[in-house]
Amino acid sequence: MILGLHASVRRGLTASLDEARALNCDALQILPYPRGHAPGAEELTAFRAARRTLGLRRLLVHSRFVPSLASSDEPRRQRSVAHLARELVLCAGLGGDAYVLHAGAYSPDASPQDGVRLFADAVRRAALSAGFAGPLLLENVPGGGRRLGGTLEELARLRDALPPGGPITGFCLDTAHAWAAGYDLSSAEGSLRFVARAHRLLGADAVRAFHLNDSRALLGSHREHHWHWGQGRLGLEGLKVLLQRSEFSEIPGILETPKEPGADAANLALVRGLAVS
């Protein structure tokens, strides 16, 4: 994998590149804008130029807002469509290689099928408004309740509901979310089963990114609790399998582990060591 981390844009977009440079990252994930600040054309141009200078191989842009794309509440869904269109425009302006999105939750008075249909229509409209061709990566979530995308089967249904001619669509698989949804990635065998299932349900070339996170949550708990590698419940055997699979050698593997002093460097060093051991 092409390894890197999620960096803050709180101090500005280009500050995230400084963080990537300091840790020798080949990949980076950011939010499309700092809170309360809409970047203009000059700022986007400066960011793209700084990225070229850095030589960063992969840039993922992650949705900033909590989407209601599958909601039956029409005004709420319309606001989510507008937010998504705006962020897709920013993703293109930043030179992002892909945009990562959670599907959100369907409404209490609706069915999962209703949610999938509404989500697909919302994505279609936002991408058309933004002129966005993709790739758009659907991310798995811990599942539970009305949240869409907790299982690989549901991710496949979300993708298959999107109409032809829309944005190129793939998947970003989060290890901590998969664990919380009930996929046991704590062993080599468990990771191999997960990869085989992903290939069968999503397609061998459809997984275009990973979020590499350990977790303190219990298996199948539907709880999100990212943690440092080697200190959580996933262990390292399953992670090593993912890192060394040849079909994932050219896709980004992004760490979203807790931001504590020295933690990013330590997590990256551990993961880099596993990738080559």
MIGU-909036 format. One record per residue (C-alpha): residue in one letter; x, y, z. Coordinates in steps of 0.02 Angstrom, whole numbers, plus 50000, padded with zeros to 5 digits. Layout:
# residues N
type	x	y	z
A	X	Y	Z
...
***
This chain:
# residues 277
type	x	y	z
M	50000	50000	50000
I	50045	50182	49981
L	50048	50234	50164
G	50001	50396	50247
L	49882	50475	50371
H	49737	50592	50396
A	49805	50766	50430
S	49716	50916	50503
V	49675	51068	50396
R	49638	51174	50550
R	49794	51280	50518
G	49760	51287	50332
L	49761	51169	50185
T	49947	51179	50148
A	49988	51146	50332
S	49925	50969	50305
L	50061	50945	50174
D	50190	51002	50301
E	50130	50864	50415
A	50143	50736	50275
R	50319	50797	50234
A	50377	50785	50415
L	50321	50603	50423
N	50380	50554	50247
C	50204	50508	50194
D	50167	50452	50017
A	49979	50469	50042
L	49871	50595	50133
Q	49689	50617	50179
I	49613	50786	50222
L	49445	50869	50243
P	49404	50986	50098
Y	49413	51147	50199
P	49450	51210	50375
R	49297	51241	50481
G	49217	51408	50440
H	49331	51443	50292
A	49291	51420	50108
P	49453	51411	50008
G	49463	51521	49856
A	49541	51488	49687
E	49713	51555	49737
E	49720	51446	49892
L	49672	51291	49793
T	49803	51330	49661
A	49935	51353	49796
F	49888	51187	49874
R	49903	51094	49709
A	50072	51172	49677
A	50134	51127	49851
R	50075	50949	49827
R	50172	50934	49664
T	50327	50999	49751
L	50306	50872	49890
G	50283	50730	49767
L	50134	50659	49862
R	50074	50505	49769
R	49893	50495	49831
L	49773	50624	49902
L	49604	50575	49973
V	49474	50706	50017
H	49352	50648	50152
S	49177	50715	50173
R	49173	50848	50307
F	48987	50852	50341
V	48877	50717	50417
P	48771	50668	50268
S	48583	50645	50266
L	48583	50585	50087
A	48471	50436	50128
S	48346	50535	50233
S	48163	50543	50188
D	48161	50722	50255
E	48164	50815	50090
P	48235	50982	50152
R	48371	50891	50251
R	48417	50784	50101
Q	48419	50936	49987
R	48542	51022	50105
S	48651	50866	50101
V	48648	50865	49911
A	48704	51046	49908
H	48842	51012	50036
L	48902	50860	49939
A	48905	50955	49774
R	49008	51093	49855
E	49133	50969	49926
L	49148	50876	49762
V	49193	51040	49677
L	49324	51071	49812
C	49393	50895	49793
A	49424	50929	49609
G	49497	51099	49650
L	49619	51021	49773
G	49674	50893	49644
G	49606	50751	49751
D	49628	50576	49681
A	49464	50520	49760
Y	49325	50580	49875
V	49275	50471	50023
L	49093	50469	50080
H	48984	50383	50211
A	48809	50342	50153
G	48725	50404	50312
A	48565	50337	50388
Y	48389	50309	50323
S	48240	50385	50414
P	48149	50299	50558
D	47988	50284	50456
A	48078	50213	50303
S	48158	50048	50252
P	48339	50012	50208
Q	48283	49994	50027
D	48208	50169	50033
G	48372	50235	50104
V	48476	50154	49968
R	48364	50226	49833
L	48366	50401	49906
F	48554	50395	49933
A	48585	50346	49752
D	48473	50486	49687
A	48557	50614	49801
V	48732	50564	49744
R	48678	50570	49562
R	48610	50747	49581
A	48760	50811	49679
A	48886	50738	49556
L	48790	50810	49408
S	48781	50981	49490
A	48968	50978	49529
G	49021	50904	49362
F	49112	50771	49463
A	49168	50614	49371
G	49249	50525	49518
P	49316	50422	49590
L	49192	50428	49733
L	49233	50299	49867
L	49097	50231	49979
E	49163	50193	50154
N	49100	50053	50265
V	49035	50102	50436
P	49022	50008	50603
G	48841	49966	50563
G	48697	49952	50685
G	48537	50049	50690
R	48488	50135	50528
R	48664	50172	50465
L	48693	50112	50287
G	48853	50027	50232
G	48895	49918	50382
T	48912	49760	50280
L	48998	49723	50116
E	48830	49668	50046
E	48755	49837	50086
L	48903	49929	50010
A	48874	49830	49851
R	48689	49877	49852
L	48731	50061	49872
R	48851	50053	49725
D	48732	49953	49616
A	48591	50077	49647
L	48690	50219	49568
P	48631	50250	49389
P	48743	50219	49239
G	48840	50369	49179
G	48870	50436	49354
P	49037	50459	49441
I	49163	50318	49446
T	49129	50228	49609
G	49237	50119	49719
F	49260	50080	49902
C	49367	50132	50050
L	49370	49996	50182
D	49402	50044	50363
T	49475	49904	50470
A	49406	49971	50635
H	49233	49992	50559
A	49239	49817	50484
W	49287	49746	50655
A	49145	49839	50741
A	49025	49773	50607
G	49076	49594	50648
Y	49217	49553	50526
D	49358	49473	50626
L	49519	49544	50555
S	49626	49494	50704
S	49706	49345	50616
A	49782	49310	50447
E	49640	49190	50410
G	49508	49318	50457
S	49585	49451	50346
L	49598	49330	50201
R	49413	49286	50220
F	49369	49471	50223
V	49471	49506	50066
A	49394	49358	49975
R	49219	49417	50022
A	49259	49594	49966
H	49323	49531	49799
R	49167	49427	49773
L	49040	49559	49823
L	49125	49721	49771
G	49243	49668	49632
A	49429	49633	49631
D	49474	49809	49575
A	49339	49904	49668
V	49432	49926	49834
R	49530	50085	49802
A	49583	50136	49978
F	49596	50076	50157
H	49579	50164	50322
L	49702	50070	50432
N	49644	50083	50612
D	49656	49972	50764
S	49506	49977	50881
R	49463	49968	51065
A	49283	49918	51025
L	49221	49740	51045
L	49200	49633	50890
G	49026	49662	50818
S	48985	49799	50943
H	48941	49928	50808
R	49045	50053	50906
E	49179	50165	50832
H	49335	50179	50938
H	49493	50199	50832
W	49653	50157	50925
H	49841	50141	50903
W	49908	49989	50812
G	49968	49852	50926
Q	49869	49922	51073
G	49692	49878	51019
R	49593	49720	50984
L	49636	49691	50802
G	49817	49641	50826
L	49944	49640	50687
E	49927	49473	50596
G	49774	49526	50497
L	49845	49697	50459
K	50003	49618	50388
V	49898	49517	50266
L	49813	49673	50200
L	49977	49768	50185
Q	50062	49631	50086
R	49923	49589	49962
S	49987	49628	49787
E	49818	49693	49726
F	49826	49831	49857
S	50005	49886	49820
E	49954	50045	49727
I	49809	50104	49833
P	49820	50221	49984
G	49819	50154	50161
I	49772	50298	50277
L	49796	50295	50465
E	49661	50383	50566
T	49729	50336	50737
P	49715	50457	50886
K	49818	50616	50877
E	49931	50606	51029
P	50112	50666	51044
G	50225	50553	50940
A	50083	50434	50900
D	50076	50464	50712
A	50261	50428	50692
A	50250	50271	50800
N	50096	50203	50709
L	50171	50237	50539
A	50336	50155	50587
L	50246	49999	50647
V	50137	49986	50492
R	50283	50019	50375
G	50382	49882	50461
L	50241	49756	50439
A	50225	49800	50255
V	50402	49741	50219
S	50431	49606	50350
***
